[in-house]
Amino acid sequence: MSSAKKRTRSYDPGKTRTAVLTQFGHVRQAVGTLSPEQLALPTRLDAWTVRDLVAHIGAALLAVGRFLDQPEPARQDATLLDWPSATSANADAIENLARQLAERNPDPAAHLAEVERDFTARLDAHPGGRLLATHAGALPLGDYLVTRAVELVVHTDDLNAAVPGLEVPYDRQALAAAARLLADALAVRAPGGATEVRVPPYAVVQCVEGPRHTRGTPPNVVETDPLTWVRLATGRLSWKDAVAGAKVSASGERADLTELLPLMA
């Protein structure tokens, strides 16, 4: 297993499933209120429109069914911590699929409702331990659902940023999963104990090579809120702009994460 030595945080499959469905439901309800003009608005994702983005959000759940339709791998050969770095490898195919789905589904809210029904039915038919041959490697269904929570949080934020006045809420459990997985991914990218990264109330990780502190306040500390951390980790916000805008607090000579971010696209 490529990540055998990586300490992978455990997630409750039932809570993850609820978080994914809740966050997807928030998006579906919001999309139902959008006008054709709003669906045609540009987003911060290259040339994607809001309609393309909505189709991609639906594809995040469709991927579960696509993997379930494939033969089950013989063994698990990846962990959740392999997933963030694997997301960019399939970027072109992801973009093409989003545009195809947008063209084939002129009523995006109805399409999301259909995706939600199919997704729920498939989860009811398969145990969380069922292995999926994902792009990051063979992962249990329960773990792959954590990546769906991350995708939904990231793209909910993209949707809110694209449509003025839209305020799609964030499910607390989905936001927690996104903050934790991306914090753990940072610790994998820059192993060490010189810097402590805090994303209260969800995550604290040690990272970056250098002197390790053993007691008291660490000499190098980074602290930010969960949504800002998600934006930093996915390239939606630069480290420089986050610091300048007081969205992140960084103290110590090893507290600059510029060269380590983003962790995924």
PASEBA-1860 file (N, C-alpha, C; in nm, 3 decimals):
! residues 265
1> MSSAKKRT> 0.085/-0.119/0.000/0.000/0.000/0.000/0.088/0.123/0.000 ~ 0.064/0.216/-0.091/0.152/0.331/-0.105/0.154/0.420/0.017 ~ 0.049/0.414/0.099/0.041/0.502/0.215/0.048/0.425/0.345 ~ 0.114/0.312/0.345/0.113/0.226/0.463/0.169/0.295/0.586 ~ 0.264/0.386/0.566/0.326/0.452/0.680/0.258/0.583/0.716 ~ 0.154/0.620/0.644/0.083/0.743/0.674/-0.026/0.716/0.777 ~ -0.033/0.800/0.877/-0.137/0.784/0.979/-0.266/0.845/0.925 ~ -0.361/0.761/0.896/-0.486/0.806/0.838/-0.593/0.818/0.946
9> RSYDPGKT> -0.650/0.934/0.956/-0.756/0.960/1.052/-0.878/0.874/1.017 ~ -0.950/0.828/1.116/-1.071/0.750/1.089/-1.194/0.841/1.090 ~ -1.292/0.806/1.008/-1.415/0.883/0.996/-1.533/0.789/1.015 ~ -1.636/0.837/1.082/-1.756/0.757/1.104/-1.836/0.749/0.974 ~ -1.854/0.628/0.917/-1.922/0.617/0.786/-2.064/0.672/0.788 ~ -2.136/0.649/0.895/-2.273/0.699/0.903/-2.279/0.850/0.903 ~ -2.191/0.913/0.981/-2.188/1.059/0.984/-2.143/1.116/0.850 ~ -2.049/1.047/0.787/-2.001/1.095/0.657/-2.112/1.089/0.554
17> RTAVLTQF> -2.184/0.978/0.551/-2.296/0.965/0.457/-2.398/1.076/0.479 ~ -2.433/1.100/0.604/-2.529/1.206/0.635/-2.477/1.342/0.592 ~ -2.348/1.366/0.614/-2.289/1.495/0.576/-2.293/1.516/0.426 ~ -2.260/1.411/0.351/-2.261/1.422/0.204/-2.403/1.452/0.155 ~ -2.499/1.378/0.203/-2.636/1.398/0.158/-2.690/1.534/0.201 ~ -2.654/1.579/0.321/-2.700/1.709/0.368/-2.641/1.821/0.284 ~ -2.510/1.816/0.260/-2.446/1.921/0.181/-2.498/1.921/0.038 ~ -2.514/1.803/-0.019/-2.568/1.794/-0.155/-2.710/1.851/-0.159
25> GHVRQAVG> -2.788/1.822/-0.055/-2.924/1.875/-0.049/-2.926/2.027/-0.043 ~ -2.832/2.086/0.032/-2.823/2.232/0.037/-2.799/2.289/-0.103 ~ -2.707/2.226/-0.176/-2.676/2.273/-0.312/-2.797/2.256/-0.404 ~ -2.859/2.139/-0.399/-2.975/2.112/-0.486/-3.085/2.215/-0.464 ~ -3.115/2.246/-0.338/-3.219/2.343/-0.309/-3.182/2.481/-0.362 ~ -3.056/2.520/-0.347/-3.012/2.651/-0.394/-3.016/2.660/-0.546 ~ -2.976/2.552/-0.613/-2.974/2.551/-0.760/-3.116/2.568/-0.814 ~ -3.214/2.515/-0.742/-3.353/2.529/-0.785/-3.402/2.673/-0.786
33> TLSPEQLA> -3.331/2.763/-0.720/-3.371/2.905/-0.717/-3.299/2.988/-0.822 ~ -3.203/2.930/-0.894/-3.121/3.008/-0.986/-3.194/3.031/-1.119 ~ -3.178/3.152/-1.171/-3.237/3.188/-1.300/-3.143/3.146/-1.412 ~ -3.192/3.141/-1.537/-3.103/3.111/-1.651/-2.984/3.207/-1.657 ~ -3.007/3.332/-1.622/-2.899/3.430/-1.624/-2.794/3.397/-1.519 ~ -2.837/3.354/-1.403/-2.742/3.316/-1.298/-2.666/3.190/-1.334 ~ -2.733/3.095/-1.398/-2.666/2.972/-1.440/-2.560/3.000/-1.547 ~ -2.574/3.110/-1.617/-2.478/3.144/-1.723/-2.362/3.228/-1.671
41> LPTRLDAW> -2.362/3.264/-1.543/-2.255/3.346/-1.488/-2.122/3.270/-1.490 ~ -2.011/3.342/-1.503/-1.880/3.277/-1.496/-1.846/3.238/-1.353 ~ -1.754/3.145/-1.335/-1.705/3.107/-1.203/-1.554/3.130/-1.199 ~ -1.495/3.105/-1.083/-1.350/3.120/-1.070/-1.274/2.996/-1.120 ~ -1.346/2.902/-1.181/-1.285/2.780/-1.233/-1.266/2.790/-1.384 ~ -1.162/2.857/-1.425/-1.127/2.872/-1.567/-1.249/2.920/-1.647 ~ -1.290/2.842/-1.748/-1.400/2.886/-1.834/-1.534/2.827/-1.794 ~ -1.545/2.769/-1.678/-1.670/2.708/-1.635/-1.775/2.814/-1.603
49> TVRDLVAH> -1.898/2.788/-1.645/-2.010/2.868/-1.600/-2.068/2.805/-1.473 ~ -2.165/2.873/-1.413/-2.233/2.816/-1.298/-2.302/2.685/-1.337 ~ -2.358/2.680/-1.458/-2.423/2.557/-1.504/-2.322/2.441/-1.511 ~ -2.201/2.469/-1.561/-2.097/2.366/-1.565/-2.058/2.322/-1.425 ~ -2.046/2.418/-1.335/-2.009/2.388/-1.196/-2.114/2.299/-1.130 ~ -2.241/2.332/-1.151/-2.349/2.251/-1.093/-2.344/2.109/-1.147 ~ -2.318/2.095/-1.277/-2.306/1.962/-1.336/-2.190/1.885/-1.273 ~ -2.081/1.954/-1.245/-1.965/1.889/-1.182/-1.997/1.846/-1.039
57> IGAALLAV> -2.075/1.925/-0.969/-2.116/1.887/-0.833/-2.197/1.758/-0.838 ~ -2.286/1.747/-0.937/-2.360/1.623/-0.954/-2.268/1.507/-0.986 ~ -2.165/1.533/-1.067/-2.070/1.428/-1.105/-1.992/1.374/-0.986 ~ -1.978/1.455/-0.881/-1.907/1.411/-0.762/-1.976/1.290/-0.699 ~ -2.108/1.287/-0.706/-2.183/1.172/-0.654/-2.200/1.063/-0.759 ~ -2.210/1.103/-0.884/-2.219/1.002/-0.991/-2.096/0.913/-0.993 ~ -1.981/0.967/-0.951/-1.858/0.889/-0.950/-1.870/0.766/-0.861 ~ -1.946/0.778/-0.752/-1.963/0.663/-0.662/-2.029/0.548/-0.736
65> GRFLDQPE> -2.137/0.578/-0.807/-2.205/0.474/-0.883/-2.118/0.416/-0.993 ~ -2.040/0.501/-1.057/-1.952/0.454/-1.165/-1.850/0.355/-1.112 ~ -1.794/0.384/-0.996/-1.695/0.293/-0.937/-1.761/0.165/-0.884 ~ -1.884/0.178/-0.834/-1.955/0.059/-0.786/-1.990/-0.035/-0.900 ~ -2.003/0.018/-1.021/-2.035/-0.064/-1.137/-1.914/-0.142/-1.187 ~ -1.796/-0.107/-1.140/-1.674/-0.177/-1.180/-1.647/-0.295/-1.087 ~ -1.569/-0.393/-1.131/-1.535/-0.506/-1.043/-1.465/-0.456/-0.916 ~ -1.494/-0.522/-0.806/-1.431/-0.482/-0.680/-1.283/-0.523/-0.680
73> PARQDATL> -1.193/-0.432/-0.645/-1.050/-0.467/-0.637/-1.027/-0.578/-0.535 ~ -0.919/-0.653/-0.554/-0.889/-0.764/-0.464/-0.843/-0.717/-0.327 ~ -0.780/-0.600/-0.324/-0.730/-0.550/-0.195/-0.719/-0.399/-0.199 ~ -0.719/-0.338/-0.082/-0.699/-0.194/-0.072/-0.552/-0.162/-0.093 ~ -0.523/-0.066/-0.180/-0.383/-0.030/-0.203/-0.358/0.120/-0.192 ~ -0.452/0.191/-0.129/-0.437/0.335/-0.111/-0.508/0.376/0.018 ~ -0.483/0.498/0.063/-0.554/0.554/0.178/-0.609/0.690/0.138 ~ -0.690/0.746/0.224/-0.745/0.878/0.199/-0.637/0.983/0.171
81> LDWPSATS> -0.521/0.967/0.234/-0.416/1.067/0.217/-0.351/1.063/0.079 ~ -0.383/0.961/0.000/-0.336/0.959/-0.139/-0.427/1.041/-0.230 ~ -0.548/1.066/-0.186/-0.648/1.127/-0.275/-0.618/1.272/-0.313 ~ -0.585/1.363/-0.220/-0.566/1.502/-0.261/-0.464/1.522/-0.373 ~ -0.353/1.451/-0.366/-0.249/1.468/-0.467/-0.284/1.403/-0.600 ~ -0.387/1.317/-0.600/-0.425/1.247/-0.723/-0.533/1.321/-0.802 ~ -0.588/1.426/-0.747/-0.703/1.491/-0.811/-0.669/1.560/-0.942 ~ -0.547/1.612/-0.955/-0.513/1.688/-1.076/-0.488/1.598/-1.197
89> ANADAIEN> -0.460/1.471/-1.175/-0.424/1.381/-1.286/-0.538/1.361/-1.384 ~ -0.662/1.379/-1.339/-0.778/1.351/-1.423/-0.853/1.478/-1.460 ~ -0.785/1.592/-1.456/-0.851/1.721/-1.472/-0.923/1.736/-1.605 ~ -0.860/1.695/-1.714/-0.921/1.711/-1.846/-1.049/1.630/-1.859 ~ -1.046/1.505/-1.813/-1.164/1.420/-1.820/-1.277/1.475/-1.733 ~ -1.241/1.530/-1.618/-1.341/1.588/-1.528/-1.409/1.708/-1.595 ~ -1.329/1.792/-1.658/-1.384/1.910/-1.726/-1.477/1.870/-1.840 ~ -1.436/1.773/-1.919/-1.518/1.727/-2.031/-1.650/1.668/-1.983
97> LARQLAER> -1.644/1.589/-1.876/-1.766/1.528/-1.823/-1.863/1.634/-1.772 ~ -1.812/1.736/-1.704/-1.898/1.842/-1.651/-1.972/1.912/-1.764 ~ -1.903/1.941/-1.872/-1.966/2.012/-1.984/-2.069/1.922/-2.054 ~ -2.037/1.794/-2.067/-2.132/1.701/-2.129/-2.259/1.689/-2.046 ~ -2.243/1.678/-1.913/-2.360/1.667/-1.825/-2.443/1.794/-1.829 ~ -2.377/1.910/-1.836/-2.448/2.037/-1.842/-2.531/2.047/-1.969 ~ -2.476/2.001/-2.080/-2.547/2.006/-2.208/-2.664/1.908/-2.211 ~ -2.646/1.792/-2.147/-2.750/1.688/-2.153/-2.863/1.712/-2.054
105> NPDPAAHL> -2.842/1.802/-1.960/-2.942/1.822/-1.854/-2.979/1.970/-1.844 ~ -3.075/2.015/-1.926/-3.112/2.157/-1.926/-3.176/2.204/-1.796 ~ -3.231/2.111/-1.718/-3.288/2.146/-1.587/-3.192/2.093/-1.480 ~ -3.097/2.175/-1.435/-2.994/2.125/-1.341/-3.050/2.081/-1.207 ~ -3.154/2.147/-1.157/-3.211/2.108/-1.028/-3.274/1.969/-1.037 ~ -3.344/1.942/-1.147/-3.403/1.809/-1.165/-3.295/1.704/-1.179 ~ -3.188/1.739/-1.247/-3.076/1.645/-1.262/-3.015/1.612/-1.125 ~ -2.994/1.713/-1.042/-2.937/1.688/-0.909/-3.030/1.602/-0.824
113> AEVERDFT> -3.159/1.623/-0.838/-3.255/1.541/-0.763/-3.245/1.395/-0.805 ~ -3.229/1.371/-0.936/-3.215/1.235/-0.985/-3.084/1.173/-0.936 ~ -2.977/1.251/-0.938/-2.848/1.203/-0.889/-2.859/1.165/-0.742 ~ -2.926/1.246/-0.666/-2.941/1.221/-0.522/-3.017/1.091/-0.496 ~ -3.123/1.068/-0.570/-3.202/0.945/-0.552/-3.118/0.822/-0.586 ~ -3.045/0.829/-0.696/-2.964/0.715/-0.737/-2.851/0.690/-0.637 ~ -2.791/0.796/-0.589/-2.682/0.785/-0.492/-2.731/0.719/-0.364 ~ -2.844/0.762/-0.313/-2.899/0.705/-0.190/-2.930/0.557/-0.207
121> ARLDAHPG> -2.990/0.522/-0.321/-3.023/0.381/-0.346/-2.898/0.295/-0.351 ~ -2.792/0.344/-0.412/-2.669/0.268/-0.423/-2.602/0.250/-0.287 ~ -2.605/0.353/-0.204/-2.546/0.341/-0.071/-2.622/0.239/0.013 ~ -2.753/0.235/-0.004/-2.833/0.139/0.072/-2.800/-0.005/0.033 ~ -2.747/-0.024/-0.088/-2.722/-0.159/-0.139/-2.580/-0.209/-0.115 ~ -2.492/-0.122/-0.063/-2.352/-0.162/-0.048/-2.297/-0.125/0.089 ~ -2.217/-0.212/0.150/-2.155/-0.182/0.279/-2.041/-0.081/0.263 ~ -2.010/-0.011/0.370/-1.905/0.090/0.365/-1.768/0.034/0.337
129> GRLLATHA> -1.748/-0.095/0.362/-1.618/-0.155/0.339/-1.596/-0.203/0.197 ~ -1.697/-0.191/0.111/-1.685/-0.235/-0.028/-1.575/-0.153/-0.097 ~ -1.478/-0.217/-0.159/-1.366/-0.147/-0.221/-1.405/-0.089/-0.357 ~ -1.353/0.030/-0.384/-1.376/0.098/-0.512/-1.241/0.123/-0.579 ~ -1.236/0.104/-0.710/-1.113/0.130/-0.786/-1.111/0.277/-0.827 ~ -1.078/0.366/-0.734/-1.080/0.510/-0.760/-0.952/0.553/-0.832 ~ -0.948/0.679/-0.873/-0.830/0.730/-0.941/-0.710/0.739/-0.847 ~ -0.734/0.739/-0.717/-0.625/0.743/-0.620/-0.579/0.604/-0.579
137> GALPLGDY> -0.651/0.500/-0.625/-0.623/0.363/-0.584/-0.746/0.300/-0.525 ~ -0.733/0.177/-0.478/-0.847/0.105/-0.422/-0.874/0.153/-0.280 ~ -0.995/0.208/-0.260/-1.036/0.263/-0.130/-1.171/0.205/-0.090 ~ -1.196/0.190/0.041/-1.329/0.150/0.086/-1.431/0.258/0.053 ~ -1.553/0.217/0.027/-1.661/0.311/-0.002/-1.673/0.416/0.108 ~ -1.665/0.373/0.234/-1.677/0.467/0.345/-1.572/0.577/0.341 ~ -1.449/0.541/0.302/-1.343/0.641/0.291/-1.365/0.731/0.170 ~ -1.410/0.672/0.060/-1.431/0.753/-0.060/-1.540/0.857/-0.037
145> LVTRAVEL> -1.636/0.826/0.048/-1.740/0.924/0.080/-1.682/1.047/0.148 ~ -1.572/1.032/0.220/-1.507/1.148/0.281/-1.459/1.243/0.172 ~ -1.405/1.186/0.064/-1.360/1.272/-0.046/-1.478/1.343/-0.112 ~ -1.596/1.281/-0.111/-1.714/1.346/-0.168/-1.756/1.465/-0.080 ~ -1.740/1.450/0.051/-1.770/1.562/0.140/-1.676/1.679/0.111 ~ -1.548/1.649/0.089/-1.452/1.755/0.057/-1.490/1.824/-0.073 ~ -1.519/1.745/-0.176/-1.558/1.801/-0.306/-1.680/1.893/-0.291 ~ -1.778/1.850/-0.215/-1.900/1.929/-0.200/-1.875/2.060/-0.127
153> VVHTDDLN> -1.792/2.057/-0.024/-1.760/2.181/0.047/-1.685/2.277/-0.044 ~ -1.585/2.227/-0.114/-1.505/2.311/-0.204/-1.593/2.376/-0.311 ~ -1.679/2.297/-0.372/-1.758/2.351/-0.483/-1.882/2.427/-0.437 ~ -1.928/2.403/-0.315/-2.029/2.491/-0.258/-1.971/2.631/-0.244 ~ -1.846/2.639/-0.200/-1.780/2.769/-0.188/-1.763/2.835/-0.325 ~ -1.728/2.755/-0.427/-1.718/2.808/-0.563/-1.853/2.865/-0.609 ~ -1.959/2.794/-0.578/-2.093/2.837/-0.618/-2.132/2.966/-0.547 ~ -2.106/2.975/-0.419/-2.136/3.097/-0.344/-2.057/3.215/-0.397
161> AAVPGLEV> -1.932/3.190/-0.437/-1.848/3.298/-0.489/-1.895/3.346/-0.626 ~ -1.960/3.257/-0.703/-1.997/3.291/-0.840/-2.129/3.367/-0.849 ~ -2.220/3.341/-0.757/-2.354/3.399/-0.765/-2.373/3.502/-0.655 ~ -2.377/3.631/-0.689/-2.395/3.735/-0.587/-2.521/3.712/-0.504 ~ -2.504/3.719/-0.374/-2.618/3.704/-0.283/-2.652/3.562/-0.245 ~ -2.594/3.464/-0.314/-2.623/3.324/-0.282/-2.545/3.284/-0.157 ~ -2.611/3.220/-0.065/-2.547/3.178/0.060/-2.586/3.033/0.091 ~ -2.533/2.941/0.013/-2.557/2.800/0.040/-2.486/2.764/0.170
169> PYDRQALA> -2.555/2.706/0.268/-2.491/2.675/0.397/-2.396/2.556/0.386 ~ -2.308/2.547/0.485/-2.212/2.438/0.492/-2.249/2.346/0.606 ~ -2.267/2.220/0.576/-2.292/2.122/0.681/-2.168/2.112/0.770 ~ -2.188/2.114/0.900/-2.075/2.115/0.994/-1.987/1.991/0.978 ~ -2.048/1.875/0.963/-1.969/1.752/0.951/-1.893/1.747/0.819 ~ -1.953/1.798/0.712/-1.883/1.801/0.583/-1.765/1.897/0.589 ~ -1.785/2.013/0.650/-1.676/2.109/0.663/-1.564/2.054/0.751 ~ -1.601/1.981/0.855/-1.501/1.920/0.942/-1.418/1.818/0.865
177> AAARLLAD> -1.483/1.735/0.784/-1.410/1.635/0.706/-1.313/1.702/0.610 ~ -1.357/1.809/0.544/-1.271/1.880/0.450/-1.149/1.940/0.521 ~ -1.173/2.005/0.634/-1.063/2.067/0.707/-0.963/1.963/0.756 ~ -1.013/1.851/0.807/-0.925/1.747/0.863/-0.844/1.677/0.755 ~ -0.910/1.637/0.647/-0.837/1.565/0.543/-0.730/1.653/0.480 ~ -0.761/1.779/0.456/-0.663/1.868/0.394/-0.551/1.906/0.490 ~ -0.580/1.913/0.620/-0.474/1.937/0.718/-0.381/1.817/0.725 ~ -0.438/1.697/0.723/-0.356/1.576/0.726/-0.272/1.565/0.599
185> ALAVRAPG> -0.327/1.610/0.486/-0.253/1.607/0.360/-0.132/1.699/0.367 ~ -0.145/1.811/0.436/-0.030/1.900/0.455/0.079/1.832/0.534 ~ 0.040/1.761/0.640/0.138/1.691/0.722/0.211/1.582/0.644 ~ 0.144/1.524/0.545/0.208/1.424/0.458/0.305/1.492/0.362 ~ 0.263/1.605/0.308/0.349/1.676/0.212/0.475/1.731/0.279 ~ 0.461/1.779/0.402/0.575/1.839/0.472/0.588/1.775/0.610 ~ 0.636/1.651/0.617/0.646/1.584/0.746/0.745/1.653/0.839 ~ 0.714/1.648/0.967/0.801/1.711/1.066/0.720/1.758/1.184
193> GATEVRVP> 0.787/1.829/1.276/0.719/1.876/1.396/0.755/2.018/1.434 ~ 0.809/2.095/1.339/0.854/2.230/1.370/0.739/2.331/1.370 ~ 0.634/2.302/1.297/0.522/2.396/1.282/0.392/2.329/1.319 ~ 0.310/2.401/1.393/0.177/2.352/1.428/0.073/2.431/1.350 ~ -0.011/2.359/1.276/-0.118/2.423/1.199/-0.250/2.392/1.269 ~ -0.321/2.497/1.305/-0.445/2.484/1.379/-0.562/2.533/1.294 ~ -0.664/2.448/1.282/-0.787/2.485/1.211/-0.902/2.458/1.307 ~ -0.917/2.543/1.409/-1.021/2.518/1.509/-1.161/2.534/1.449
201> PYAVVQCV> -1.255/2.449/1.496/-1.240/2.350/1.604/-1.212/2.209/1.554 ~ -1.165/2.195/1.430/-1.162/2.063/1.368/-1.027/1.993/1.360 ~ -0.919/2.066/1.348/-0.792/1.998/1.319/-0.672/2.072/1.376 ~ -0.573/1.993/1.419/-0.440/2.043/1.457/-0.340/1.941/1.406 ~ -0.241/1.986/1.328/-0.139/1.894/1.279/0.000/1.955/1.298 ~ 0.098/1.866/1.311/0.238/1.904/1.315/0.298/1.878/1.178 ~ 0.381/1.970/1.131/0.442/1.953/1.000/0.571/2.035/0.991 ~ 0.641/2.023/0.880/0.763/2.097/0.846/0.883/2.048/0.927
209> EGPRHTRG> 0.990/2.017/0.856/1.113/1.972/0.921/1.174/2.083/1.006 ~ 1.239/2.044/1.114/1.304/2.140/1.202/1.291/2.097/1.346 ~ 1.335/2.180/1.438/1.327/2.147/1.581/1.183/2.120/1.624 ~ 1.165/2.010/1.695/1.031/1.972/1.742/1.011/2.024/1.884 ~ 0.898/2.092/1.907/0.870/2.140/2.042/0.808/2.027/2.124 ~ 0.829/2.029/2.254/0.777/1.923/2.341/0.680/1.975/2.446 ~ 0.682/2.102/2.475/0.589/2.156/2.575/0.567/2.304/2.550 ~ 0.455/2.355/2.602/0.426/2.496/2.587/0.383/2.532/2.445
217> TPPNVVET> 0.384/2.661/2.416/0.345/2.711/2.285/0.453/2.683/2.183 ~ 0.420/2.622/2.070/0.521/2.595/1.967/0.581/2.725/1.913 ~ 0.706/2.722/1.867/0.768/2.844/1.814/0.711/2.887/1.679 ~ 0.652/2.794/1.607/0.595/2.825/1.476/0.449/2.778/1.472 ~ 0.358/2.874/1.460/0.215/2.842/1.466/0.140/2.909/1.353 ~ 0.054/2.832/1.288/-0.038/2.884/1.186/-0.179/2.854/1.233 ~ -0.266/2.953/1.228/-0.405/2.930/1.269/-0.499/3.003/1.174 ~ -0.605/2.934/1.136/-0.706/2.994/1.049/-0.838/2.921/1.068
225> DPLTWVRL> -0.943/2.975/1.010/-1.074/2.911/1.021/-1.090/2.803/0.913 ~ -1.185/2.713/0.930/-1.198/2.599/0.837/-1.217/2.638/0.691 ~ -1.304/2.734/0.662/-1.330/2.768/0.523/-1.210/2.836/0.458 ~ -1.141/2.920/0.533/-1.018/2.980/0.480/-0.915/2.872/0.452 ~ -0.904/2.774/0.541/-0.808/2.666/0.520/-0.841/2.587/0.393 ~ -0.969/2.558/0.372/-1.009/2.488/0.250/-0.971/2.569/0.127 ~ -0.992/2.698/0.132/-0.957/2.784/0.018/-0.807/2.788/-0.006 ~ -0.730/2.793/0.100/-0.584/2.791/0.086/-0.537/2.657/0.028
233> ATGRLSWK> -0.591/2.549/0.082/-0.546/2.416/0.042/-0.583/2.380/-0.100 ~ -0.685/2.447/-0.156/-0.729/2.417/-0.291/-0.696/2.527/-0.392 ~ -0.616/2.624/-0.350/-0.573/2.729/-0.441/-0.675/2.837/-0.469 ~ -0.784/2.840/-0.395/-0.884/2.946/-0.413/-0.838/3.077/-0.350 ~ -0.744/3.070/-0.260/-0.691/3.187/-0.189/-0.542/3.169/-0.174 ~ -0.467/3.274/-0.204/-0.321/3.265/-0.190/-0.281/3.292/-0.046 ~ -0.166/3.237/-0.008/-0.114/3.258/0.127/-0.093/3.408/0.152 ~ -0.035/3.477/0.055/-0.008/3.621/0.069/-0.136/3.699/0.095
241> DAVAGAKV> -0.241/3.671/0.018/-0.367/3.743/0.036/-0.435/3.707/0.167 ~ -0.421/3.583/0.210/-0.482/3.541/0.337/-0.417/3.613/0.455 ~ -0.286/3.623/0.451/-0.215/3.693/0.558/-0.247/3.842/0.554 ~ -0.245/3.901/0.436/-0.273/4.044/0.423/-0.415/4.078/0.468 ~ -0.508/3.987/0.444/-0.645/4.010/0.482/-0.679/3.963/0.622 ~ -0.577/3.928/0.699/-0.595/3.880/0.837/-0.686/3.758/0.845 ~ -0.684/3.676/0.738/-0.761/3.552/0.739/-0.682/3.437/0.803 ~ -0.551/3.458/0.818/-0.466/3.358/0.879/-0.366/3.426/0.969
249> SASGERAD> -0.337/3.363/1.082/-0.235/3.411/1.174/-0.115/3.319/1.164 ~ 0.005/3.376/1.141/0.125/3.295/1.125/0.239/3.359/1.203 ~ 0.299/3.281/1.295/0.409/3.333/1.375/0.524/3.234/1.374 ~ 0.648/3.284/1.362/0.765/3.198/1.360/0.826/3.192/1.222 ~ 0.955/3.163/1.217/1.028/3.164/1.090/0.991/3.048/0.999 ~ 0.925/2.944/1.053/0.884/2.829/0.972/0.732/2.824/0.955 ~ 0.668/2.939/0.967/0.521/2.943/0.960/0.468/2.993/0.826 ~ 0.557/3.012/0.729/0.513/3.053/0.595/0.489/2.928/0.510
257> LTELLPLM> 0.364/2.904/0.472/0.329/2.783/0.396/0.320/2.806/0.245 ~ 0.371/2.919/0.200/0.358/2.955/0.058/0.401/2.842/-0.036 ~ 0.517/2.781/-0.009/0.571/2.681/-0.100/0.503/2.546/-0.089 ~ 0.416/2.528/0.010/0.349/2.400/0.030/0.207/2.397/-0.022 ~ 0.154/2.513/-0.058/0.016/2.523/-0.102/0.007/2.562/-0.249 ~ -0.100/2.522/-0.318/-0.212/2.442/-0.271/-0.179/2.294/-0.265 ~ -0.265/2.220/-0.196/-0.249/2.076/-0.182/-0.325/1.999/-0.290 ~ -0.428/2.062/-0.346/-0.505/2.001/-0.454/-0.570/2.112/-0.534
265> A> -0.608/2.082/-0.657/-0.669/2.184/-0.743/-0.819/2.181/-0.729
END
